[in-house]
Amino acid sequence: MRSRHPLGWGIALTMITLTFLIEPALAAVAAESTDPDYLDDAGRIIGSPAAGPDPEYPGDRGGYAQFLTLAVMIGGLSFIAWRITRQISRTTN
């Protein structure tokens, strides 16, 4: 069986090969240029679970408005998914 897109396969193979050849060299350069003293002063990207004050206003982080927004978004996406599946089942029957 002959491939329909030999140029696409060639480009993909070239990109994968270059990724495997270049990535170790870049990792070695990054390891040499990292300053351990700088990393100690950088702090943590993800805070501890008990960090920050309790919410005082509805819009504060962890307030009920934030959870209400999440519930509305999940409800809206569920409604859209339900409508799509309903339409698909109508057209196939």
C-alpha angles and dihedrals in degrees: 000000000000123000115244096213111036092161091056092050090049093052092047092049091048092051093049092048093049090048092055092045099044101038097070091049092051091047091053092051091048092050091052095048097048114109111209092203090058092051091053091055094045095079124206125318093207113048125222117272093251095049120128136020125295114267113270100176130043092248095051120110106281093016123136093256090062092052091044090054090051091050092049091049093049090046092050094049090047090052091050092048090048092051092049094049090046092052092047092051091049093052094047095050 
